[in-house]
């Protein structure tokens, strides 16, 4: 049976949402770092206590689940470093800093090109080497100075960094756009009820139709916010409130009824 750390990801998502309400960026990212570190410690305790039934379970965990939590940690650690320079930078210097950070992310992807390709194309032929733990810790040859403890794998570290840099690149682009007075135009905007979109996205996530199911609900919600120009906020709380109403799946039933009528017309 594969390990399931989905609940840890859900709990971390709630804690991050609460932390991101903080107006001071340093305090905000400190709280995000604390939440990610706490989730990682809980994950490590579960792995140490329960282990894995098969090597396939172990590789799945260190390829998909662990990089998600570590990636969150690395992302907020880097954001904190960048934000620490904001109060002391004049506008021109701040823009230059963002541009250097953008070059840093692009440089990482160039240096890790082969692993990025392995990551994006979901290859598996090196999984046994990349995502199985070793009895003793070891130093990575690239990047120099990174020690991989026995409760982690080199592939986990690299995949976590790729995830962190993906998010960092998007954050930098948005900051530069804001600095330059550019506002993103959304070709499609969700104009229905917020809870209906949350319900639809939750159903699609449960159906595992995004990335073959290898994606968290938080990632699905963030994608929708970015692409549809809508703020979903506390989506878990919204779902809990929805569950208490008489017919919580009314919107999904409405969609089903619409499609049934459509198909009836096509065959009628």
Residue pairs with C-beta under 8 A, 6 or more apart in sequence:
1 53
1 57
2 56
2 57
2 60
2 61
3 46
3 47
3 50
3 52
3 57
3 60
3 61
3 65
5 43
5 46
5 61
5 65
5 69
6 216
8 39
8 42
8 43
8 69
9 39
9 65
9 68
9 69
9 216
9 217
9 218
10 216
10 217
10 218
10 236
11 39
12 35
12 36
12 39
12 69
12 72
13 216
13 217
13 218
13 236
14 234
14 236
15 31
15 35
15 38
15 39
16 32
16 35
16 36
16 72
16 218
17 233
17 234
18 31
19 28
19 31
19 32
19 34
19 35
20 28
20 32
22 28
22 31
25 79
25 80
25 83
25 86
26 80
26 83
26 84
29 76
29 77
29 79
29 80
29 83
30 80
32 72
32 76
32 79
33 73
33 76
33 77
33 80
36 69
36 72
36 73
36 76
37 73
39 69
39 72
40 69
40 70
40 73
43 65
43 66
43 69
44 151
47 61
47 151
48 151
52 58
52 61
55 128
55 132
58 131
58 132
58 133
59 127
59 128
59 131
59 132
62 131
62 132
62 133
62 152
62 153
62 155
62 156
63 127
63 130
63 131
63 155
63 156
63 159
64 214
66 152
66 153
66 156
66 160
67 156
67 159
67 160
67 162
67 163
68 160
68 163
68 216
70 152
70 156
70 157
70 160
71 159
71 160
71 161
71 162
71 163
71 164
71 167
72 164
73 160
74 160
74 161
74 163
74 164
75 163
75 164
75 167
75 168
78 164
78 168
79 168
79 171
82 97
82 98
82 101
85 94
85 97
86 94
89 97
91 179
94 179
95 176
95 179
98 172
98 175
98 176
98 179
99 176
101 168
101 172
102 169
102 172
102 173
102 176
105 165
105 168
105 169
105 172
106 169
108 161
108 165
109 116
109 162
109 165
111 142
112 158
112 161
112 162
115 158
115 159
115 162
116 162
117 123
118 126
119 158
119 159
119 162
122 212
122 214
126 155
127 155
129 155
130 153
130 154
130 155
130 158
131 153
131 155
131 156
132 153
133 150
133 151
133 152
133 153
134 148
134 150
134 153
135 150
136 150
137 147
137 148
137 149
137 150
138 147
138 148
138 154
139 145
139 146
139 147
139 148
140 146
140 147
140 148
140 154
140 157
146 157
148 154
148 157
170 226
174 184
177 183
177 184
184 229
186 227
186 228
186 229
188 227
188 228
189 228
189 229
189 230
190 197
190 224
190 228
190 229
190 230
193 251
194 230
194 232
194 233
194 238
195 238
195 242
195 251
196 251
197 224
197 228
197 230
197 232
198 221
198 232
198 235
198 238
198 239
198 242
199 239
199 242
199 248
199 249
199 251
199 252
200 251
200 252
200 255
201 217
201 220
201 221
201 224
201 232
201 235
202 217
202 235
202 239
203 252
204 210
204 220
205 215
205 217
205 220
210 219
210 220
217 235
221 232
221 235
224 230
224 232
225 231
225 232
232 238
242 248
247 253
